[in-house]
Amino acid sequence: MMRSLPLSRTLSIPLLEVAYRFASVELSDKDRSERLMIALREHTSDAEAGGRTRSLLSRIWLRPPEPAAEMVRWAIEHPEQFPDRRLMHLGALIATVPFVGSALVPLGRSFALDQPMADADLRQRMVERWGDTPAVRDGARKTMSSLRNMGVIAGGGRHPIGPCQRLTSSPISAAWLAHVLLISRDAESIDVRDLAGAPELFWAEQIEPDIDYPHLEIHTESINRRVMARL
């Protein structure tokens, strides 16, 4: 199980795109990091560009934790498989910062049950799971802001949180999301039927995953049970 820290910075698609761009070019790790810092100065302060913002973006796209490394590399090498790049960025975020996935669980369940949830409700759920610390509370706020920036939730503050239109996926990116989910949950396999109802993926279009995704295998365990498992 990879270490899960609260989200330390609010993210946006432009910031994530900058990191993805440098992850996809042939450079040394040092050169990627230095060029990322320079590029981030167009979006944030010099201190943030060389500090926690760069560190977080590097964790997601440049130097992901080992459990997520293959999955992230596949996304870098196959951008054409993501009709909506927000799906790619949010999947990478969930796999490399499982704290975010744990915030999506109560949100997805509340949307499925049509039960309104406010920002304060989510912060309380995160405190109950991760402990009542300033970092957890701040991480919950930054997670919510990041999800709004990425266009997967709306509302908040005095208004209930609601889902936005689901992000478009392809059959093979749906399989990639299954890999994301297994990494976030620290699980080895999942029933294909459970994948369709996973609360962490409420924001993604639900379609049949492609069995040609190289880092998972699909096999039948019984007449009515098909399982996707990590290789």
SVG drawing of the C-alpha trace seen along z (x, -y; Angstrom):
<svg xmlns="http://www.w3.org/2000/svg" viewBox="-32 -34 51 55">
<polyline fill="none" stroke="black" stroke-width="0.4" points="0.0,0.0 1.5,-3.3 1.6,-6.1 -1.4,-8.4 -1.0,-12.0 -3.8,-14.7 -3.8,-16.7 -1.4,-19.6 -2.3,-22.0 -5.4,-22.9 -5.0,-21.6 -6.4,-22.6 -6.3,-21.2 -3.7,-23.8 -1.3,-22.8 -1.8,-19.1 -1.3,-19.6 2.1,-21.3 3.3,-18.3 2.0,-15.9 3.8,-17.7 7.2,-17.3 6.5,-13.7 5.9,-12.9 9.2,-14.2 12.6,-12.4 14.6,-14.2 16.4,-13.2 14.5,-13.4 16.5,-16.4 15.8,-18.3 12.1,-17.5 11.9,-18.8 13.8,-22.0 11.7,-22.7 8.6,-22.0 9.6,-24.6 10.2,-27.2 6.9,-26.5 4.9,-26.6 6.0,-30.2 3.4,-31.2 0.7,-29.8 1.9,-30.3 4.5,-32.0 8.2,-31.2 8.1,-29.6 5.2,-27.3 6.8,-26.5 9.9,-25.2 8.1,-23.8 5.0,-21.8 3.1,-22.5 6.0,-21.1 6.4,-18.2 2.7,-17.2 2.6,-17.4 5.8,-15.4 4.2,-12.7 1.3,-12.5 3.0,-12.6 6.8,-12.7 7.7,-10.3 4.6,-8.4 4.8,-5.9 5.8,-2.4 2.3,-0.9 1.0,-3.5 4.1,-3.7 3.0,-1.3 -0.5,-2.8 0.8,-6.4 3.4,-5.4 0.6,-3.8 -1.4,-7.0 1.6,-9.1 2.2,-6.8 -1.4,-6.6 -3.0,-10.1 -5.2,-9.2 -7.2,-6.8 -8.6,-9.6 -11.4,-11.5 -11.6,-13.8 -8.2,-14.5 -9.8,-15.5 -10.6,-11.8 -6.9,-11.0 -5.7,-13.6 -8.3,-12.7 -7.5,-9.0 -3.8,-9.7 -4.5,-11.9 -6.6,-9.2 -4.0,-6.5 -1.1,-8.6 -2.9,-10.4 -5.4,-7.9 -6.6,-10.5 -8.5,-12.0 -10.1,-8.6 -11.3,-8.3 -13.1,-11.7 -14.8,-10.5 -16.3,-7.5 -18.8,-9.4 -19.6,-11.8 -20.4,-9.0 -22.6,-7.2 -24.5,-10.4 -25.1,-11.0 -26.3,-7.4 -28.8,-7.7 -29.8,-11.3 -28.8,-12.5 -27.4,-16.1 -23.9,-16.5 -22.3,-19.8 -18.6,-20.7 -18.8,-20.4 -20.3,-16.9 -17.4,-15.8 -14.8,-17.3 -16.3,-15.5 -16.2,-12.2 -12.5,-12.7 -11.8,-13.6 -13.5,-10.4 -11.3,-8.4 -8.0,-10.2 -8.0,-12.0 -8.8,-15.5 -5.7,-17.4 -5.3,-20.7 -3.7,-18.8 -6.7,-16.5 -9.2,-19.4 -7.1,-21.5 -6.7,-18.5 -10.4,-18.0 -11.0,-21.6 -8.3,-21.4 -9.7,-18.2 -13.1,-19.8 -11.7,-22.8 -9.7,-20.6 -12.7,-18.6 -14.6,-21.8 -11.7,-23.0 -11.8,-19.8 -15.5,-20.1 -16.7,-16.9 -18.7,-18.5 -20.6,-21.7 -22.0,-23.6 -20.6,-23.7 -20.5,-26.3 -24.1,-27.1 -25.3,-24.9 -25.4,-21.1 -22.6,-19.5 -23.8,-17.9 -22.2,-15.9 -21.6,-17.4 -22.0,-15.5 -19.9,-12.4 -16.6,-12.5 -16.4,-10.6 -14.3,-7.4 -13.3,-4.8 -13.4,-1.0 -9.6,-0.9 -9.6,-4.0 -12.4,-2.3 -10.1,0.6 -7.4,-1.9 -9.8,-3.3 -10.2,0.1 -6.5,0.2 -6.7,-3.2 -9.4,-1.9 -7.4,1.2 -4.3,-0.9 -6.3,-3.4 -8.0,-0.7 -4.8,1.4 -6.8,4.3 -5.7,7.1 -9.0,7.6 -12.6,6.4 -15.8,8.0 -16.7,6.3 -20.2,5.6 -18.8,3.8 -16.6,1.7 -19.7,0.2 -21.0,-0.9 -17.8,-2.0 -18.6,-5.3 -15.1,-6.7 -15.8,-6.7 -19.2,-8.5 -17.7,-11.1 -16.8,-8.7 -19.0,-7.4 -19.7,-3.7 -18.9,-1.5 -17.6,2.1 -13.8,2.2 -11.5,3.4 -9.7,6.6 -6.7,5.5 -5.4,3.1 -2.0,4.7 -1.8,4.3 -5.0,6.2 -6.5,9.5 -10.1,10.5 -11.1,14.0 -14.2,15.9 -14.4,17.3 -17.9,18.8 -20.9,18.7 -21.8,15.2 -18.6,13.7 -16.0,12.0 -13.1,10.5 -10.5,7.9 -7.2,8.5 -3.8,6.8 -1.0,8.7"/>
</svg>
